[in-house]
């Protein structure tokens, strides 16, 4: 995994502040591969409950993390209890690393 401890802590704290401490955060994509370089931070978050404004929360969380991580691009996907399971979710669930 190509995220240092400080970055992981910032992500977990921000997700907890916006979605609650019970939210599961998974890193997926190129940052899970230690042999690659660069790339954005891809996150799948499972809050464990339904969200009525999921897309707005995804955008707000991505923007907040972008600022707190010094301009690093962060892609946020939220899989709540109302979301249909999509192929990207399946990929993140099977290959992602829980932070």
C-alpha positions in Angstrom: 0.0 0.0 0.0 1.4 3.4 -1.0 -0.1 5.6 1.7 1.9 6.6 4.7 0.5 6.5 8.2 -0.2 10.2 8.4 -2.2 10.1 5.2 -4.2 7.1 6.4 -5.0 8.8 9.7 -6.2 12.0 7.9 -8.5 10.0 5.7 -9.9 7.9 8.6 -10.5 11.0 10.7 -12.2 12.9 8.0 -14.4 10.0 7.0 -15.3 9.5 10.7 -16.2 13.2 11.1 -18.5 13.2 8.1 -20.0 9.6 8.1 -19.3 8.3 11.6 -16.6 6.1 13.2 -18.3 2.9 12.1 -17.7 3.7 8.4 -15.4 1.2 6.6 -12.8 2.8 4.4 -11.1 0.8 1.6 -8.2 1.9 -0.5 -8.3 0.4 -4.0 -6.8 1.0 -7.4 -3.1 1.8 -8.2 -2.2 2.9 -4.7 -2.6 -0.7 -3.5 0.2 -1.8 -5.7 3.7 -1.1 -4.3 5.4 -1.6 -7.7 3.6 1.4 -9.3 4.2 5.1 -8.9 1.9 8.1 -8.6 -1.8 7.9 -9.1 -4.7 9.4 -7.3 -6.2 8.0 -4.1 -9.2 5.8 -4.7 -11.5 5.2 -1.7 -14.6 3.1 -1.3 -16.5 4.0 1.9 -19.3 1.9 3.4 -21.1 3.9 6.1 -23.4 1.0 7.0 -26.6 3.1 6.6 -28.6 4.8 3.9 -27.7 8.3 2.7 -30.2 10.5 1.0 -27.6 12.8 -0.5 -24.8 10.3 -1.3 -23.4 12.2 -4.3 -23.2 15.5 -2.5 -21.4 13.7 0.4 -19.0 12.1 -2.0 -18.1 15.5 -3.5 -17.8 17.2 -0.1 -15.6 14.4 1.3 -13.4 14.4 -1.8 -12.9 18.2 -1.7 -12.2 18.1 2.0 -9.6 15.4 1.6 -8.0 17.2 -1.3 -7.5 20.2 0.9 -6.3 18.3 3.9 -3.9 16.2 1.9 -2.2 19.2 0.3 -3.8 19.0 -3.2 -3.7 15.2 -3.7 -6.5 14.0 -6.0 -8.9 11.8 -4.1 -11.7 9.8 -5.7 -14.5 8.9 -3.3 -17.1 6.2 -3.8 -19.7 5.6 -1.2 -21.6 2.3 -1.1 -24.5 2.8 1.3 -27.4 0.4 1.9 -29.5 2.0 -0.9 -26.7 1.8 -3.6 -26.9 -0.8 -6.3 -23.8 -3.0 -6.3 -21.8 -1.9 -9.4 -18.7 -3.5 -11.0 -16.5 -0.8 -9.5 -17.8 -1.6 -6.0 -17.2 -5.3 -6.6 -13.6 -4.6 -7.7 -12.9 -2.4 -4.7 -14.5 -4.9 -2.3 -12.5 -7.8 -3.6 -9.2 -6.1 -4.1 -9.3 -3.1 -1.7 -7.4 -2.7 1.5 -9.2 -1.6 4.6 -7.6 1.4 6.3 
